[in-house]
Amino acid sequence: MRTTQKRVAATTCALLVTTALTACTVAGGAENDAEVITVGYQSKTINTVTAGTLLKEKHFFEDRLEQLGAENGKDYQVKWLDYDTGAPITAQMLAGKIDIGSMGDYPMLINGSRAGTDKYGTEMISVTGYNAEGALNGVVVPEGSSARSLRDLEGGTFSASLGSAGHGTLVQALEAEGIDPEDDVSIENQEPSVGASALQAGSVDAVAQFVAWPGLLTLRDDARLVYDGGRLGVPTLHGTVTRKEFAADNEDVVEAFLQAQGDATDYLHREPMAAAQSVAKATGLPVEVVYLYNGRNGISTFDLTLKDLQRDALDHDLPFLESVGVLDDPLDLDEFVNDSYLRDVYGTAYDADAASTANPAAITGKDRVCGKRVKDPALAAEVWVDGEPDTRPAATPECLLQNVRRVQQDGGTVRAAYAPDALTGTRWFADKMVWLRDGARRLPFATAENAAAYRAGHPDATDITWHQAVEQAR
């Protein structure tokens, strides 16, 4: 049944029967003859912002629907439903109450399995953001924990959301270490916010979650990253799903949504700091965390196109979801993944962009302290000086240290500094990283485990603190 329907004017609606729902609004107030498009999103899962929070805040979808209405004489309104995870979005799509939703890779596969892929099922129509190595997921421990790797947590208790990408990363990482996820550790099925509270209370030893929880807990000094999902080398992604019946009846609306998602993506690439500030204001997340993931050279790469590596990753994920019993029925990916709508609106550049994994929001410009232009994205870093509207580029992590030292010498304060892990490339808060000195070089690592892996091949490398690294920078 179509949920696009006539509705009486309203600016708020009753909460659905779920504690995960945090907001329910009809943009602009529906008029008597308006067709309402219901969109489910996750405001705090900031890898979906181009199909959720940023899209909503900048009114890109409403603008595209206004253009469509001018062509076909219809009046459209958008109802936005905000959830903490993808599971309730799937439940509401199955009930015919959500037309389009955005969620992570594992929830998308569960969505497709539970809805089916016949005309009453669902289909994945675009990607929001992704990381080719899996770094959007991570495992954190309390700041004061003695654990330096997953091996140190054998026998401990983890918090994870069953069937989520964070859960999948944890299970695969444990198995890679020879740790049995069922017998050697205990995994509590908890929502991200519950897991964060459990970590602070000491009732769990670690939390395995998806963007933006690892970064948020780290910035707050509530936790430290102990496992970098980039070590796994398995792409992780978020994307957009629609009900097939809705799409068949409203192809022009689906294409308007994808055009609007493209508008949001272009805006994020063009104005990454402004986009991060918009998302931070709407969600209450610290802008420093949003920018860590969504900014220039962010952990997340935003690109609508469906890439072969992502299709392969989804295929790789299915056996895990089957093993934990969260798939109702086998899922035919060829039926579920459908980029035909996107191809129709994208244009001739689709295949070339689908073949590329370069981050369109790159760090560029001239490093004022090192006196050279940023050339290598794998080395580029940034410093955000308190009181300045945007970040300063640093050509390398070594140059970042020099930039921070210069700011301090000038009496300024560093609001945030970002550097890529020297082993995995995962971008992280520079002052929360493990730093090694190897000869004349100072190298950052997101985790102690990554630093130890580097040190295994460079025995002369020694640990230094962040403050020592900055002090030694010349």
C-alpha positions as CSV (number, residue, x, y, z in Angstrom):
1,M,0.0,0.0,0.0
2,R,1.3,3.5,-0.8
3,T,1.9,5.7,2.1
4,T,2.0,8.8,-0.1
5,Q,-1.4,10.2,0.9
6,K,-3.6,13.2,1.6
7,R,-3.1,14.5,5.1
8,V,-4.5,17.3,7.2
9,A,-2.0,20.1,8.0
10,A,0.3,19.2,10.8
11,T,3.7,20.3,12.1
12,T,4.1,17.5,14.7
13,C,2.9,13.9,14.9
14,A,2.5,11.3,17.6
15,L,5.5,9.2,18.5
16,L,5.4,5.8,17.0
17,V,5.5,2.9,19.4
18,T,9.3,2.7,19.7
19,T,11.8,4.2,22.0
20,A,14.2,4.7,19.1
21,L,12.1,7.4,17.5
22,T,13.4,10.8,18.5
23,A,11.7,13.3,16.2
24,C,8.6,13.3,14.0
25,T,7.9,16.4,11.9
26,V,6.2,17.3,8.7
27,A,8.3,19.9,6.8
28,G,6.3,23.0,6.2
29,G,3.0,21.6,7.4
30,A,1.0,19.4,5.0
31,E,-1.9,20.9,3.2
32,N,-5.2,19.1,2.5
33,D,-4.2,18.0,-1.0
34,A,-0.5,17.3,-0.3
35,E,1.0,14.0,-0.9
36,V,3.3,13.1,2.0
37,I,6.6,11.4,1.5
38,T,7.8,9.7,4.6
39,V,11.6,9.5,5.1
40,G,13.3,7.5,7.9
41,Y,16.8,8.6,8.9
42,Q,19.3,8.5,11.7
43,S,20.4,12.0,12.7
44,K,23.4,10.8,14.8
45,T,24.6,8.2,12.3
46,I,26.5,10.9,10.5
47,N,27.5,8.6,7.6
48,T,24.0,9.0,6.3
49,V,23.7,12.8,6.5
50,T,23.4,13.3,2.7
51,A,20.2,11.2,2.8
52,G,19.2,12.4,6.3
53,T,20.3,15.2,8.6
54,L,22.0,17.5,6.1
55,L,19.4,16.8,3.5
56,K,16.7,17.8,6.0
57,E,18.4,20.8,7.4
58,K,19.2,22.3,3.9
59,H,15.7,21.5,2.5
60,F,17.2,20.0,-0.6
61,F,14.5,17.3,-1.0
62,E,11.7,19.8,-0.4
63,D,13.2,22.1,-3.1
64,R,13.4,19.2,-5.6
65,L,9.8,18.2,-4.8
66,E,8.7,21.8,-5.4
67,Q,10.3,21.7,-8.8
68,L,8.6,18.4,-9.5
69,G,5.3,19.8,-8.4
70,A,5.6,22.8,-10.7
71,E,5.9,20.3,-13.5
72,N,3.1,17.8,-12.6
73,G,0.8,20.1,-10.7
74,K,1.1,18.1,-7.4
75,D,1.8,19.4,-3.9
76,Y,4.3,17.4,-1.9
77,Q,5.3,17.4,1.8
78,V,8.0,15.5,3.6
79,K,7.6,13.8,6.9
80,W,11.0,13.1,8.6
81,L,11.2,10.3,11.2
82,D,14.4,10.2,13.2
83,Y,15.7,7.0,14.8
84,D,18.9,5.8,16.6
85,T,19.5,2.7,14.4
86,G,18.3,1.2,11.2
87,A,16.2,-1.6,12.8
88,P,13.1,0.6,13.5
89,I,13.3,2.1,10.0
90,T,13.1,-1.4,8.6
91,A,10.1,-2.2,10.8
92,Q,8.2,0.9,9.7
93,M,9.1,0.2,6.0
94,L,7.6,-3.3,6.4
95,A,4.5,-1.8,7.9
96,G,4.2,0.5,4.9
97,K,4.8,3.6,7.0
98,I,8.2,4.7,5.6
99,D,8.8,5.2,1.9
100,I,12.6,5.9,1.8
101,G,15.1,5.2,4.5
102,S,18.9,5.4,5.1
103,M,20.9,2.9,7.2
104,G,24.2,1.0,7.4
105,D,25.2,-2.0,5.3
106,Y,24.2,-4.7,7.7
107,P,20.8,-3.2,8.5
108,M,20.2,-2.7,4.8
109,L,20.8,-6.4,4.2
110,I,18.5,-7.3,7.0
111,N,15.9,-4.9,5.5
112,G,16.1,-6.6,2.2
113,S,15.8,-10.0,3.7
114,R,12.8,-9.2,5.9
115,A,11.0,-7.2,3.2
116,G,11.8,-9.6,0.3
117,T,12.7,-8.6,-3.2
118,D,9.3,-9.1,-5.0
119,K,7.2,-6.1,-5.9
120,Y,6.3,-5.6,-2.2
121,G,9.9,-5.7,-1.0
122,T,12.7,-3.2,-0.8
123,E,15.7,-2.2,-2.8
124,M,18.9,-0.4,-2.2
125,I,19.1,2.6,-4.6
126,S,22.3,4.6,-3.6
127,V,25.2,4.9,-1.2
128,T,25.5,7.8,1.3
129,G,29.0,7.4,2.7
130,Y,31.6,4.6,2.9
131,N,35.1,3.7,4.0
132,A,37.0,1.3,1.7
133,E,38.9,-0.3,4.6
134,G,36.2,-0.5,7.3
135,A,37.4,2.4,9.5
136,L,33.9,3.7,10.2
137,N,33.6,1.0,12.8
138,G,35.8,0.6,15.9
139,V,36.2,-0.8,19.4
140,V,36.8,1.5,22.4
141,V,37.8,0.8,26.0
142,P,37.7,3.1,29.0
143,E,40.5,5.7,29.0
144,G,42.1,4.1,32.0
145,S,41.9,0.5,30.7
146,S,45.1,-1.5,30.5
147,A,44.0,-3.2,27.3
148,R,46.2,-2.4,24.3
149,S,44.6,-4.8,21.8
150,L,41.7,-7.2,21.4
151,R,43.9,-10.0,22.6
152,D,44.0,-8.2,26.0
153,L,40.2,-8.3,26.2
154,E,39.8,-12.1,25.8
155,G,37.4,-13.2,28.5
156,G,35.9,-9.8,28.8
157,T,32.5,-8.3,28.0
158,F,31.7,-6.2,24.9
159,S,28.7,-4.1,24.1
160,A,27.5,-4.1,20.5
161,S,24.2,-3.8,18.6
162,L,23.3,-7.2,17.3
163,G,23.4,-7.3,13.5
164,S,25.0,-3.9,13.2
165,A,28.2,-3.2,11.2
166,G,30.0,-2.6,14.5
167,H,29.0,-6.0,15.7
168,G,30.2,-7.5,12.4
169,T,33.6,-5.8,12.7
170,L,34.0,-7.0,16.2
171,V,33.2,-10.7,15.3
172,Q,35.5,-10.7,12.3
173,A,38.3,-9.0,14.2
174,L,38.1,-11.4,17.1
175,E,38.1,-14.4,14.7
176,A,41.2,-12.9,13.0
177,E,42.9,-13.0,16.4
178,G,41.9,-16.6,17.1
179,I,39.3,-15.5,19.7
180,D,36.0,-17.3,19.6
181,P,33.2,-14.7,19.7
182,E,30.8,-17.1,21.4
183,D,33.1,-18.9,23.8
184,D,36.0,-16.6,24.6
185,V,34.1,-13.3,25.2
186,S,30.7,-12.2,26.2
187,I,28.8,-9.8,23.8
188,E,25.9,-7.8,25.2
189,N,23.3,-6.7,22.7
190,Q,22.9,-3.0,23.5
191,E,21.9,0.2,21.6
192,P,24.9,2.6,21.2
193,S,23.9,5.0,23.9
194,V,23.2,2.2,26.3
195,G,26.6,0.7,25.6
196,A,28.3,4.1,26.2
197,S,26.6,4.3,29.6
198,A,27.6,0.7,30.4
199,L,31.2,1.5,29.5
200,Q,31.3,4.5,31.9
201,A,29.6,2.5,34.6
202,G,32.2,-0.3,34.2
203,S,29.6,-3.0,33.4
204,V,31.3,-3.8,30.1
205,D,35.0,-3.8,29.1
206,A,34.6,-2.4,25.6
207,V,32.1,-1.0,23.1
208,A,32.1,-2.0,19.4
209,Q,30.1,0.5,17.4
210,F,29.7,2.4,14.2
211,V,30.2,6.1,13.3
212,A,30.1,8.4,15.2
213,W,30.3,6.6,18.6
214,P,34.0,5.7,18.7
215,G,35.0,9.3,17.9
216,L,32.5,10.8,20.2
217,L,33.5,8.7,23.2
218,T,37.2,9.4,22.4
219,L,36.7,13.2,22.2
220,R,35.0,13.2,25.5
221,D,37.9,11.3,27.1
222,D,35.4,8.6,28.1
223,A,37.2,6.0,26.0
224,R,40.2,5.2,23.9
225,L,40.2,3.4,20.5
226,V,41.6,-0.1,21.0
227,Y,40.7,-1.6,17.6
228,D,40.8,0.4,14.3
229,G,38.2,-1.1,11.8
230,G,40.6,-0.1,9.1
231,R,42.8,-3.1,10.1
232,L,40.1,-5.4,8.8
233,G,40.2,-4.2,5.2
234,V,36.5,-4.9,4.6
235,P,34.6,-1.9,3.1
236,T,31.8,-0.5,5.2
237,L,29.0,1.7,3.9
238,H,25.7,3.3,4.5
239,G,23.0,3.8,1.9
240,T,19.4,4.5,0.9
241,V,16.6,2.0,0.6
242,T,13.1,2.4,-0.8
243,R,10.0,0.2,-0.9
244,K,9.7,-1.3,-4.4
245,E,5.9,-0.6,-4.6
246,F,6.4,3.0,-3.6
247,A,9.2,3.4,-6.2
248,A,7.1,1.8,-8.9
249,D,4.2,4.2,-8.3
250,N,6.4,7.3,-7.6
251,E,9.5,7.0,-9.8
252,D,9.7,10.7,-10.2
253,V,9.7,11.2,-6.5
254,V,12.5,8.6,-6.0
255,E,14.5,10.4,-8.7
256,A,13.8,13.8,-7.0
257,F,15.2,12.3,-3.7
258,L,18.3,11.1,-5.4
259,Q,18.8,14.5,-7.1
260,A,18.4,16.0,-3.6
261,Q,20.9,13.6,-2.2
262,G,23.3,14.6,-4.9
263,D,22.7,18.3,-3.9
264,A,23.5,17.5,-0.3
265,T,26.6,15.5,-1.3
266,D,27.9,18.4,-3.5
267,Y,27.3,20.8,-0.7
268,L,29.2,18.6,1.7
269,H,32.2,18.5,-0.7
270,R,32.1,22.2,-1.4
271,E,31.5,23.4,2.1
272,P,32.7,20.6,4.4
273,M,33.0,22.8,7.5
274,A,29.7,24.5,7.1
275,A,28.1,21.1,6.5
276,A,29.7,19.7,9.7
277,Q,28.4,22.7,11.7
278,S,24.9,22.3,10.3
279,V,24.9,18.6,11.3
280,A,26.4,19.3,14.7
281,K,23.7,22.0,15.4
282,A,20.9,19.6,14.4
283,T,22.2,16.6,16.3
284,G,23.9,18.0,19.3
285,L,27.1,16.2,18.4
286,P,30.3,18.1,18.8
287,V,31.3,19.6,15.5
288,E,34.9,18.3,16.0
289,V,33.5,14.7,15.9
290,V,31.3,15.4,12.8
291,Y,34.2,16.9,11.0
292,L,36.4,14.0,11.9
293,Y,34.2,11.7,9.9
294,N,32.6,14.1,7.3
295,G,35.2,16.7,6.8
296,R,38.1,17.0,4.3
297,N,39.8,13.6,4.0
298,G,37.2,12.4,6.5
299,I,36.9,8.8,7.6
300,S,33.8,8.7,5.4
301,T,33.8,9.3,1.7
302,F,30.5,10.5,0.4
303,D,29.6,9.2,-3.1
304,L,26.1,8.1,-4.3
305,T,27.4,5.6,-6.8
306,L,27.3,1.8,-6.2
307,K,30.8,0.5,-6.5
308,D,32.0,-3.1,-7.2
309,L,33.9,-3.1,-3.9
310,Q,30.8,-2.2,-2.0
311,R,28.7,-4.9,-3.8
312,D,31.5,-7.4,-2.9
313,A,31.4,-6.2,0.7
314,L,27.7,-6.8,0.9
315,D,28.2,-10.3,-0.5
316,H,30.9,-10.8,2.1
317,D,28.6,-9.7,4.9
318,L,25.7,-12.0,4.2
319,P,27.3,-15.2,5.7
320,F,27.9,-13.4,9.0
321,L,24.3,-12.1,9.2
322,E,23.1,-15.6,8.4
323,S,25.3,-17.1,11.1
324,V,23.9,-14.8,13.8
325,G,20.3,-15.5,12.7
326,V,19.1,-12.0,11.8
327,L,18.2,-12.8,8.2
328,D,14.7,-14.0,7.8
329,D,15.3,-15.4,4.3
330,P,18.2,-15.7,1.8
331,L,18.8,-12.4,0.0
332,D,19.4,-12.1,-3.7
333,L,21.8,-9.1,-4.0
334,D,21.2,-8.8,-7.8
335,E,17.5,-8.2,-7.0
336,F,18.1,-6.0,-4.0
337,V,20.8,-3.6,-5.3
338,N,19.3,-1.4,-8.0
339,D,21.2,1.6,-9.4
340,S,18.8,2.2,-12.3
341,Y,17.1,5.2,-10.7
342,L,20.5,6.7,-9.9
343,R,21.8,6.2,-13.3
344,D,18.8,8.0,-14.8
345,V,19.5,11.1,-12.7
346,Y,23.3,10.9,-12.5
347,G,24.3,11.4,-16.1
348,T,27.2,10.2,-18.2
349,A,29.8,10.4,-15.4
350,Y,28.2,7.6,-13.5
351,D,30.5,4.7,-14.5
352,A,33.7,6.8,-14.1
353,D,32.6,8.0,-10.6
354,A,31.6,4.4,-9.7
355,A,35.1,3.2,-10.5
356,S,36.8,5.8,-8.4
357,T,37.4,5.6,-4.6
358,A,39.1,9.1,-4.3
359,N,37.6,11.3,-1.6
360,P,36.2,14.3,-3.4
361,A,36.5,16.4,-0.2
362,A,40.3,16.4,-0.1
363,I,42.6,18.5,2.0
364,T,44.2,21.1,-0.3
365,G,46.1,24.4,0.0
366,K,49.4,25.5,1.2
367,D,50.9,24.6,4.6
368,R,51.8,28.0,6.0
369,V,54.3,26.6,8.5
370,C,56.1,24.0,6.4
371,G,55.8,26.3,3.3
372,K,54.7,23.7,0.9
373,R,51.4,22.7,-0.8
374,V,49.5,19.6,0.3
375,K,50.1,16.9,-2.3
376,D,49.6,13.5,-0.8
377,P,46.1,12.8,0.6
378,A,47.6,9.8,2.5
379,L,49.8,12.2,4.5
380,A,47.7,15.3,4.7
381,A,46.5,16.5,8.1
382,E,44.7,19.5,9.6
383,V,44.7,21.8,12.6
384,W,41.7,23.8,13.8
385,V,42.7,26.8,15.8
386,D,40.2,28.0,18.3
387,G,38.6,31.2,17.1
388,E,39.2,30.5,13.4
389,P,36.3,29.6,11.1
390,D,38.0,26.7,9.3
391,T,40.9,24.3,9.6
392,R,44.5,24.9,8.4
393,P,46.0,22.3,6.1
394,A,49.2,20.5,7.0
395,A,51.2,18.7,4.3
396,T,52.3,15.8,6.6
397,P,51.9,14.6,10.2
398,E,55.3,16.1,10.9
399,C,54.1,19.4,9.5
400,L,51.0,19.1,11.7
401,L,53.2,18.9,14.8
402,Q,55.1,22.0,13.6
403,N,51.7,23.8,13.0
404,V,50.5,23.0,16.5
405,R,53.8,24.1,18.0
406,R,53.6,27.4,16.1
407,V,50.0,28.0,17.4
408,Q,51.1,27.4,20.9
409,Q,54.1,29.7,20.5
410,D,51.8,32.4,19.3
411,G,49.6,32.0,22.3
412,G,46.8,30.3,20.5
413,T,44.8,27.2,21.4
414,V,44.2,24.2,19.2
415,R,40.6,23.2,19.0
416,A,41.2,20.0,17.2
417,A,44.0,18.4,15.1
418,Y,43.5,15.5,12.7
419,A,46.1,13.1,11.3
420,P,46.1,9.8,9.3
421,D,47.3,6.6,10.9
422,A,50.7,5.7,9.5
423,L,49.7,2.1,9.1
424,T,46.0,2.0,8.1
425,G,45.4,5.6,7.0
426,T,42.5,6.0,9.4
427,R,42.0,9.7,10.3
428,W,41.9,10.3,14.0
429,F,42.3,13.0,16.6
430,A,46.0,13.7,16.6
431,D,46.3,14.3,20.4
432,K,44.5,11.0,21.1
433,M,46.8,8.9,18.9
434,V,49.8,6.8,19.8
435,W,53.0,8.5,18.5
436,L,56.3,6.8,17.7
437,R,59.7,8.3,16.9
438,D,61.5,6.5,14.2
439,G,64.8,8.2,13.6
440,A,64.0,11.8,12.6
441,R,60.3,11.0,11.9
442,R,57.4,11.2,14.3
443,L,54.5,8.9,13.3
444,P,50.9,8.8,14.5
445,F,48.7,5.7,15.0
446,A,45.1,5.5,15.9
447,T,45.7,2.5,18.3
448,A,48.4,1.0,20.3
449,E,47.9,-2.2,18.3
450,N,48.7,-0.3,15.1
451,A,51.8,1.2,16.6
452,A,52.9,-2.2,17.8
453,A,52.4,-3.7,14.3
454,Y,54.6,-0.9,12.9
455,R,57.2,-1.3,15.6
456,A,57.5,-5.1,14.7
457,G,59.2,-4.1,11.5
458,H,60.9,-1.0,12.9
459,P,62.5,-2.1,16.2
460,D,64.2,1.2,16.8
461,A,60.9,3.1,16.9
462,T,60.1,4.4,20.4
463,D,57.0,5.7,22.1
464,I,56.6,9.4,22.7
465,T,53.7,11.3,24.1
466,W,51.7,13.9,22.1
467,H,53.3,16.7,24.0
468,Q,56.8,15.3,23.4
469,A,56.0,15.0,19.7
470,V,54.9,18.6,19.5
471,E,57.8,19.8,21.6
472,Q,60.3,18.0,19.3
473,A,58.8,19.4,16.1
474,R,61.1,21.7,14.3
